[in-house]
């Protein structure tokens, strides 16, 4: 007997599987054909036959439900399509099938070639160079959204912006996001957004096939994004979709919701950070005020305030000593006068003229001495007054400087106070004494208090609108 002998059909099928499955020529292949006998199973799988348009060749195709759910377009009988997938034998019937992972209208290969050529040329020119990408602001407060009007991509962006960063101002620039006219319309919307001075521009679109997203591979659109002054964040298609617009953008994300997550902060994280900063600032201000109060206390407790006489007490003691010295001199002079008078009486007869002369000299000496003493006392009193005035001026100047420094600290504390924020036109809405942070915290009929910079307004809530 010649040739191989298979003991069972299962052995033959297993041999066929070893030959077919895993062959590089049958892995991740693309093939064109016409769709026949298309049907959807109850469990969501798509079955159809792919037939050659000129010959008679046919092959069965299977698209698993998980892949079907990711497709934005399903073929119908008679459509010419390009199927990408793997040829395998999976069951014991030796049934050869093409298991598809992607489907596109036929002729898409030419568009892939155009895409690859344009991408290579723009990359060579440097349009994809990270050095040319603009940094994103940390806290964007004015956001432009460029996408289709009312599309799922727009709804995703608005939902996530409302969740993560509701404080930002958002303006939509509706445009076409599919078709031959879409690139011009997207360029128009981008230029309009760029002229309005937004912080960032979100260019987004929901999922789709290669041809549905092909408008984002336009050369003029790529050059427009490259020339904008405003940072551009893209979220186009699914995770595995990569357009030329994504490569030129300052930041590329895989889906519209990710464009929001990657470009804006989470308001809860920001509020927590601000709370930490506020607490740190309050502690610093309180410590600074405490230090200033302690310094003022030390100044006010200085002896110069309670006993200023201690400053000039030494001078007063010197004056008293001088007075005592003068009294001693005066007493001595009187004694000398008595002695001279006695001598005068003893020698009156012979010293009359001399005595008179000595009386005049003594009188003149006494007058000059008294005058000198009075002048000296007046001079010392004047000097004490001058010292006292200078001391008072120094004390006043030091106190005034400390007062100005204290007032400056108080003004800085007032500038950092939350009340100063209210003076710039903001307000705080209170319900039962607590701040209202979301619309969902209130109901019609609630009594609310609106806190302004100069007082409070008491009002009753008539209705509400929730932005999503």
Buried (B, 14 or more C-beta within 10 A) or exposed (E): EEEEEEEEEEEEBBEEBEEBBEEEEBEEEEBBBBBBEBEBEEEEBBBBBBBEEEEEEBBBBBBBEEBBEEBEEBBEEEBBBBBBBBBBBEEEEBEBBBBBBBBBBBEBEEBBEEBEEBBEEBBEEEBBEEEEBBEBEEEBEBBBBBBBEEBBBBBBBBBBBBBBBEEBEBEBBBBBBBEEEBBBBBBBBBEBBBEEEBBBBBBBBBBBBBBBBBBBBBBEBBBBBBEBEBBBBBBBBEEEBBBBBBBBBBBBBBBBBBBBBBBBBEBEEBEEEEEEEEEEBEEEBEEEBEEBEEEBEEBEEEEEEEEBEEBBEEBEEEBEEBEEEBEEEBEEBEEEBEEBEEBBEEEEEEBEEEBEEBBEEBEEEBEEBEEEBEEEBEEBEEEBEEEBEEBEEEBEEEBEEBEEEBEEBEEEBEEBBEEEEBEEEEEBBBBEEEEBEEEEEBEEEBEBBBBEEEEEEEEEBEEEEEEE
